[in-house]
Amino acid sequence: MKLTDEQKELYSLMLPIYGAILNQGQTAKLTNKSTMTLARMRAKGIGIPFIKEDGKSEQGNGARIFYPLQEVVKYLTENTMKTL
């Protein structure tokens, strides 16, 4: 799925700040969710598409998870409720 014009604009504003790939902490901050909530969403197969890097993380506890900025932008813009 391609980005809308609104999404492209937001992506272009965020790209210099965050880069094309976000870690869990950055994604949690942008979505106003905890990293545990993001983990629960991944386990349920809902939420933001992610990249799982096999191997040990800095904390030594399994794979590292990353989120493409494009997917975060889609999530932020497509999952908002509009008031009447």
Secondary structure, 3 states (H helix, E strand, C coil): CCCCHHHHHHHHHHHHHHCCEEEHHHHHHHHCCCHHHHHHHHHHCCCCCCEEECCCCCCCCCCEEEEEHHHHHHHHHHCCCCCC
